[in-house]
Amino acid sequence: MHLLEYIFGHTLLFEFHQQCYISFYMWSQVVMHYALGFVIFF
């Protein structure tokens, strides 16, 4: 039971970190896109 909780907890943590990383990556891509557009526009 304890081992299951341990594995489950770490899997959730991993999923959470993966979600954070993906959203951070997407946001950085958007920011870079707009920054480049802004530089080209002006």
Buried (B, 14 or more C-beta within 10 A) or exposed (E): EEEEEEEEEEEEEEEEEEEEEEEEEEEEEEEEEEEEEEEEEE
